[in-house]
Amino acid sequence: MNESIKNKLALLPDQPGCYLMKDRQGTIIYVGKAKILKNRVRSYFTGSHDGKTQRLVSEIEDFEYIVTSSNIEALILEMNLIKKHDPKYNVMLKDDKSYPYIKLTNERHPKLITTRKVKKDRGKYFGPYPNVQAANETKKLLDRIYPLRKCSTLPDRVCLYYHLGQCLAPCVNEVTEETYKQIMDDITKFLNGGYKEIKQELTKKMEQAAEDLEFERAKEYRDQIIHIETTMEKQKMMMTDFTDRDVFGYSFDKGWMCVQVFFIRQGKLIERDVSMFPIYSEPEEEFLTYLGQFYLMPNHFKPKEILLPEDVEIELAEQLLETKIVQPKKGTKKDLVKLAEKNATIALKEKFALIERDEERTIIAVENLGKVMGIYTPHRIEAFDNSNIQGTNPVSAMVVFIDGKPEKKEYRKYKIKTVQGPDDYESMREVIRRRYGRVLREELPLPDLIIIDGGKGQIEAARDILENELGLNIPIAGLAKDEKHKTSQLLSGSPLEVVPLGRNSQEFYLLQRIQDEVHRFAITFHRQLRGKTAFQSMLDDIPGIGPKRKKQLLRHFGSMKKMKEAAIEDYIELGIPQSAAKLLKEKLDS
């Protein structure tokens, strides 16, 4: 613990608020909240912690805090700060799913559709349906039962749906507003849980049709009843009041938390959501933060009722979500919460083995690599590789690994601009100058380690630019390959020396993955460029000859040889302007 942190710890207030932990580059790596800031922040720097929390503490070089007037204010501020800074040690819920709704359109001739966007268009929306298949099946069922139009624009004659009894054919028939109102009321009742009543009505109609000897009509009613049974009654009924609910249960162990959410719609358990993430403070507080983030996501519909475990502060949850919160003590609702908690416990146990294996390959390998090299733990590694064939289309590529995992959105490609011919040293100088010149200008995060896929010459070229031109002191290393083009040695230090690494160690395997990835990325980029230049033609640089005219010329003459033998008048006959035709002839003759 440095002196600055010690001095700040002594000044912490005993009030609620948020704290922001920073690394040596001033980057915010963790945001937390506390009822009493003094106690919570001090706890990070005293006592023993699990390995995961120790890693967080080892990176903390400074912190700041914001005092709030209440615990709920601290909770809301924490969620906003996490969203703003996206610290690497916080769980940031990212959900790109958009659940479908069933919609009754607000038109003269309404129709039933499924959509993933809710608009203020006076249409009626039902859902969302976390189970997409259930939404589609329900919509198909309603299409069979209720004869609303299916077409986007009215045709001038009836379609097959009319003959199947699934459309009123407003294109040729006059359909009254009262008829549509009755159909829409029935659909609304159906989707709000009243499908059993609809089924009973259809049963009566089927029996009446049979008595009247209208057997085809009776068969249609029977088929509709069967579709209702197979679509709506194939899931076990969980509740009988048809209220939409979300049921939460969570479990925590060894610094990790698993949250299970059951979605209950119209009394049925139709889907669940599972999240697993590391925690660094009290589990109850971490769960509340998760809960707030969960409903901040645009695709997560807030139901009429939310069931939570008993150990959650219900007042905070109600203020945060502004909806009905229930902590059941007994009965079916209590059983549902217990079921969610049981599922969370099982999922957490099953995941631990995978988590430990993943950490051994990534973060632990990164920590061991830092120890062997005698540097800070290289959480962020940037690796470079050059690619060219006898100096043609020279390119370079950079990949980024954070805590031992590739961060593909931060990969970069570089076309070499200032170097003529196959010169790997000067190419490396150019790329390092461009990359870290921009990092300094735009105040982007600096890497903890730079890896060069190359030998001593390339490493020294990169070091020269970093230290002498840019004034940066970043550890730099190189990866040498053996005669089979496989990773063999790690070179580092000044002067350069071989870093002793076990060939079967996880840190060696990590370096292999980094070298293979940067080589793959560079080669792919080089092939793309080479592919583009392979399709270039001498016709590309002639003013007045664009892609269409070039294609027209090649299609008419068949080859460059025949095009060269043609006269200017032959080009003009194809619609080529005289000036462009003259330039074309001169280019081909030269």
HUHUSUL-V779012 format. One record per residue. N is the residue number from 1. PHI is phi as a letter, one per 30 degrees, with the letter a starting at -180 (* if undefined). OMEGA is omega in degrees with one decimal (999 if undefined). D_CENTER is the distance of its C-alpha to the mean C-alpha in whole Angstrom. Layout:
N PHI OMEGA D_CENTER
N PHI OMEGA D_CENTER
//
This chain:
1 * -178.6 36
2 d -174.4 37
3 d -179.2 40
4 d 178.9 38
5 d 179.3 36
6 e -179.3 39
7 d -179.9 40
8 d 179.5 37
9 d -178.9 37
10 d -175.7 41
11 c -177.0 40
12 d 179.7 37
13 d 176.4 38
14 c -178.6 39
15 b 177.0 36
16 d 178.4 33
17 l 179.0 30
18 c 176.9 27
19 b -177.3 27
20 b 179.7 25
21 d -177.0 25
22 b 176.0 25
23 c -173.7 26
24 d 176.0 28
25 c 179.8 27
26 i 179.0 26
27 d 178.1 23
28 d -176.0 22
29 c 178.5 20
30 a 175.2 21
31 b 178.4 21
32 b 176.3 23
33 b -179.0 26
34 a 172.0 30
35 d 177.5 32
36 b -175.1 35
37 e -175.4 33
38 e -177.3 36
39 d -174.8 36
40 d -175.5 32
41 d 178.7 32
42 d -176.6 35
43 d 179.3 34
44 d -172.9 31
45 c 177.1 34
46 b 177.4 36
47 i -178.3 37
48 c -179.4 35
49 b 173.5 31
50 d -174.6 29
51 e -178.2 28
52 d 179.0 24
53 d 176.6 26
54 d 178.1 28
55 d 177.0 26
56 e -177.0 24
57 d -178.5 28
58 d -179.9 29
59 c -175.3 27
60 d 176.6 28
61 c -179.3 30
62 a 173.9 30
63 a 172.5 29
64 b -177.8 30
65 b 178.3 30
66 b -179.9 30
67 d 176.3 33
68 c -176.3 32
69 d -179.6 35
70 a -179.7 33
71 d 179.3 31
72 d 177.0 29
73 d 177.9 29
74 d -179.8 27
75 d 179.9 25
76 d 178.0 23
77 d 179.1 24
78 e 180.0 22
79 d 179.7 19
80 d 179.6 19
81 d 177.6 20
82 d 179.3 17
83 d -177.4 15
84 d -171.6 17
85 c -178.3 17
86 h -178.0 14
87 d -171.9 16
88 d -179.4 15
89 c 175.9 17
90 c 172.2 16
91 d 178.0 13
92 c -177.7 11
93 d 177.7 9
94 b -175.4 6
95 b 179.9 6
96 c 179.6 6
97 d 170.8 9
98 b -175.4 12
99 d -178.7 15
100 d 172.7 19
101 c 167.8 22
102 c -172.2 25
103 b 168.9 27
104 c -174.4 31
105 d 178.9 31
106 c -177.9 34
107 b 176.3 36
108 e 174.7 40
109 c -173.6 39
110 d 174.9 36
111 b -177.0 33
112 c -178.5 31
113 b 168.2 27
114 c -178.0 24
115 b 177.4 21
116 c -179.9 18
117 c 177.0 19
118 c -178.4 21
119 c 175.8 24
120 d -176.2 27
121 b 178.1 29
122 i 172.4 32
123 d 177.9 30
124 c -178.5 30
125 c 177.5 27
126 b -178.4 26
127 k 1.9 23
128 d 178.3 20
129 c 177.6 20
130 e 176.5 18
131 c -175.1 19
132 d -179.1 19
133 d 179.1 22
134 d 179.0 24
135 d -178.2 24
136 d -179.8 25
137 d 179.6 28
138 d 179.5 29
139 d 177.8 29
140 d 179.3 31
141 d 179.9 33
142 d 176.8 34
143 d 179.9 34
144 d -172.9 37
145 d -172.1 39
146 c -171.2 39
147 d 173.7 40
148 d -178.6 38
149 d 179.9 37
150 c -174.2 34
151 d 178.5 35
152 d 174.2 33
153 b -176.0 36
154 d 177.0 40
155 d -179.6 42
156 c 176.5 46
157 a -176.1 46
158 d -179.1 45
159 c -177.2 42
160 d -178.3 42
161 e 179.1 40
162 d -179.3 44
163 d 176.7 46
164 d -179.2 43
165 i -177.6 44
166 c 177.7 40
167 a 179.4 41
168 d -180.0 44
169 h 177.2 44
170 d 178.2 44
171 d -179.0 44
172 b -178.4 48
173 c 175.2 49
174 d -179.9 49
175 c -176.2 47
176 d 177.3 47
177 d 179.3 45
178 d 178.0 47
179 d 179.2 45
180 d -178.9 42
181 d 179.6 42
182 d 179.4 43
183 d -178.2 40
184 d 176.6 38
185 d 179.1 39
186 d 179.1 39
187 d 179.1 36
188 d 179.0 35
189 d 179.5 37
190 e -175.1 35
191 d 175.9 32
192 c 173.1 33
193 j -176.3 34
194 c -175.4 37
195 d 178.4 37
196 d 176.8 40
197 d 177.7 42
198 d 179.8 41
199 d 179.3 42
200 d 178.5 45
201 d 179.0 46
202 d 178.9 45
203 d 177.7 48
204 d 179.9 50
205 d 179.5 50
206 d -178.9 50
207 d 179.3 53
208 d 178.7 55
209 d 178.8 54
210 d 178.6 56
211 d -179.7 59
212 d 179.3 59
213 i 175.2 59
214 c -169.7 56
215 d 178.2 54
216 d 177.1 52
217 d 178.9 50
218 d 178.8 50
219 d 178.2 48
220 d 178.0 46
221 d 179.4 46
222 d 179.2 45
223 d 178.8 42
224 d 178.6 41
225 d 179.2 41
226 d 179.5 40
227 d 177.6 37
228 d -178.1 36
229 d -176.9 37
230 d -176.3 35
231 d -170.6 32
232 c -173.5 32
233 c -178.5 34
234 d 177.3 33
235 c -180.0 31
236 d 176.9 32
237 d 179.4 33
238 c -178.5 32
239 b -176.5 34
240 c -177.5 36
241 c 174.8 36
242 i 178.0 33
243 d 174.7 31
244 d -177.9 27
245 b 164.9 26
246 c -178.4 23
247 c -178.2 24
248 c 170.1 23
249 b 179.9 24
250 b 177.3 23
251 b 180.0 25
252 b 179.4 25
253 a 175.4 26
254 h 177.0 27
255 i 178.3 24
256 b 177.9 21
257 b 172.5 20
258 b 178.0 19
259 c 175.6 19
260 c 177.4 20
261 b 173.4 20
262 c 176.6 22
263 c 177.0 22
264 c -179.4 25
265 b -179.0 26
266 h 176.2 30
267 i -177.4 31
268 c 172.5 29
269 d -171.9 26
270 c -176.3 24
271 a 173.6 20
272 b 179.0 19
273 b -178.6 16
274 b 175.5 15
275 b 178.8 14
276 b -174.3 15
277 a 176.8 16
278 d 177.1 19
279 b -176.1 21
280 b 176.2 23
281 b -175.8 26
282 d -176.7 27
283 e -178.7 25
284 d 179.6 26
285 d 177.7 25
286 d 179.6 22
287 d 178.5 22
288 d 177.0 23
289 d 177.1 20
290 e -177.8 17
291 e 179.0 19
292 d 178.9 19
293 d -176.8 15
294 e -177.7 15
295 c 171.4 17
296 d -179.4 16
297 d -172.6 13
298 d -175.4 14
299 c -178.8 13
300 c 179.8 15
301 d 178.4 19
302 c -175.9 22
303 d -179.7 24
304 d -175.3 28
305 b 178.3 28
306 b 179.0 26
307 c -177.7 28
308 b 174.7 27
309 d -173.6 29
310 d -173.4 32
311 d 178.1 31
312 d 178.0 29
313 d -173.0 31
314 d 179.4 31
315 d 178.5 32
316 d -178.8 29
317 d 179.9 27
318 d 178.0 29
319 d -176.9 29
320 d -171.5 25
321 c 179.1 24
322 h 175.4 28
323 b -176.9 28
324 d 178.6 30
325 c 179.5 30
326 b 171.7 32
327 c -171.7 32
328 d 180.0 34
329 c -178.5 37
330 a 175.4 38
331 i -175.4 38
332 d -179.4 35
333 d 177.6 33
334 d 179.2 34
335 d 179.3 33
336 d 178.0 30
337 d 178.3 29
338 d 178.7 30
339 d 177.8 29
340 d 179.0 25
341 d 179.1 26
342 d 177.7 28
343 d 179.3 25
344 d 179.5 23
345 d -179.6 26
346 d -179.1 26
347 d -179.0 22
348 d 179.9 22
349 d -179.0 25
350 d -175.3 24
351 d -174.1 21
352 e -179.5 23
353 d 179.2 25
354 d 179.5 21
355 d -178.7 20
356 d 178.9 24
357 d 179.7 23
358 d 179.4 20
359 d 178.5 21
360 d -179.4 25
361 d -172.4 23
362 c -171.0 21
363 d 178.3 22
364 d 176.6 25
365 d 178.4 26
366 d 179.4 25
367 d 179.7 27
368 d 178.0 30
369 d 177.9 29
370 d -179.8 30
371 d -178.5 33
372 d -178.7 35
373 d -179.6 34
374 i -179.8 35
375 b 172.5 33
376 e 177.9 30
377 e -176.5 27
378 d -179.7 25
379 d 179.4 22
380 c 179.4 21
381 c 175.5 22
382 c -175.2 22
383 b -176.0 24
384 b 174.3 26
385 b 177.3 28
386 c 177.2 30
387 b 173.6 31
388 a 173.9 34
389 b -178.3 37
390 h 174.7 40
391 i -178.9 39
392 d 179.6 37
393 h -178.5 34
394 d 178.9 33
395 b 172.4 29
396 b -179.7 28
397 b 177.9 24
398 b 172.4 22
399 c -178.3 19
400 b 173.2 18
401 c 177.5 18
402 c -177.0 17
403 h 174.0 19
404 i -179.5 19
405 b -179.5 16
406 d 176.3 15
407 c -167.0 12
408 d -179.9 12
409 d 179.6 11
410 c 175.3 15
411 d 179.1 17
412 b 176.2 20
413 c -179.6 22
414 b 167.8 26
415 d 179.2 29
416 d -172.2 32
417 c -169.0 34
418 c -173.2 37
419 c 176.6 38
420 c 177.5 41
421 i -177.0 41
422 d 179.8 40
423 b -176.0 39
424 d -177.2 37
425 d -179.2 38
426 d 175.7 38
427 d 179.4 35
428 d 177.4 33
429 e -178.1 35
430 d -175.8 33
431 d 179.3 30
432 d 178.5 30
433 d -178.7 32
434 d -176.6 29
435 d -171.2 26
436 d 168.2 28
437 d 178.2 30
438 d 178.2 27
439 e 180.0 25
440 d -178.4 28
441 d -174.4 29
442 c 178.5 25
443 h 176.6 25
444 d -179.9 22
445 d 177.3 22
446 d 177.6 24
447 d 173.9 24
448 d 179.7 26
449 a 174.5 27
450 c 179.3 27
451 c 177.9 28
452 c 175.6 30
453 d -176.7 30
454 l -175.9 34
455 c -173.6 37
456 d -177.0 39
457 d 179.6 40
458 d 178.9 36
459 d -178.5 36
460 d 177.1 39
461 d 178.8 38
462 d -179.3 34
463 d -179.5 36
464 d 179.5 39
465 d -177.1 36
466 d -171.8 34
467 d -172.2 37
468 d 179.6 40
469 c -172.3 38
470 c 178.1 35
471 i -179.5 37
472 c 178.3 34
473 c -178.8 34
474 c 176.9 31
475 e -177.9 32
476 b -178.5 32
477 b 179.6 32
478 b 179.0 33
479 c 177.4 32
480 c -179.6 35
481 c 177.8 35
482 d -176.9 38
483 d 177.1 40
484 c 177.9 38
485 i 177.2 35
486 c 178.7 33
487 e -178.0 32
488 b -175.1 36
489 b 171.4 36
490 c 180.0 34
491 c -179.0 36
492 a 177.3 36
493 j 176.9 38
494 b 0.6 41
495 d -177.1 43
496 d 177.5 41
497 b 177.3 41
498 d 177.7 39
499 d -177.7 37
500 d 178.9 38
501 b 175.9 35
502 d -176.8 36
503 d 179.0 35
504 c -178.5 34
505 d 179.3 32
506 d 179.1 28
507 d 176.4 28
508 d 177.6 30
509 d 177.2 27
510 d 178.5 24
511 d 176.2 26
512 d 179.9 27
513 d 179.3 23
514 d -179.0 23
515 d 178.8 26
516 d -177.0 25
517 d -178.5 21
518 d 178.0 23
519 d 178.1 26
520 e -176.9 23
521 d -179.9 21
522 d -179.4 25
523 d 179.6 27
524 d 179.4 24
525 d -179.3 24
526 d 178.9 28
527 d 177.8 28
528 d -179.9 26
529 d -179.0 29
530 d 178.8 32
531 d -180.0 31
532 d -177.7 31
533 d 180.0 34
534 d -178.4 36
535 c 176.1 36
536 d -176.9 38
537 b 177.1 41
538 d 177.3 44
539 d -173.6 44
540 d -172.0 41
541 c -176.6 43
542 c 178.1 46
543 e 178.7 45
544 j 177.9 46
545 c 179.2 44
546 c -177.7 41
547 e -177.8 38
548 d -179.3 40
549 d 177.3 44
550 d 179.4 43
551 d -179.7 42
552 d 179.7 45
553 d -177.8 47
554 d 179.6 46
555 d -176.5 46
556 d -174.4 50
557 d 175.6 51
558 i -179.8 49
559 a 178.3 49
560 d -179.1 49
561 d -180.0 53
562 d 178.3 54
563 d -179.7 52
564 d -178.7 54
565 d -176.6 58
566 d 177.0 57
567 c 179.8 59
568 e -178.9 58
569 d 178.5 59
570 d 178.3 57
571 d -177.0 54
572 d 179.0 55
573 d 178.9 56
574 d 179.1 52
575 j 178.0 51
576 d 177.6 51
577 e -175.0 52
578 e -179.1 55
579 d 179.5 54
580 d 179.0 51
581 d 178.7 53
582 d 178.0 55
583 d 178.4 52
584 d -179.4 51
585 d 179.1 54
586 d -179.3 55
587 d -178.4 52
588 d 179.5 52
589 d -177.8 56
590 d 999 55
//
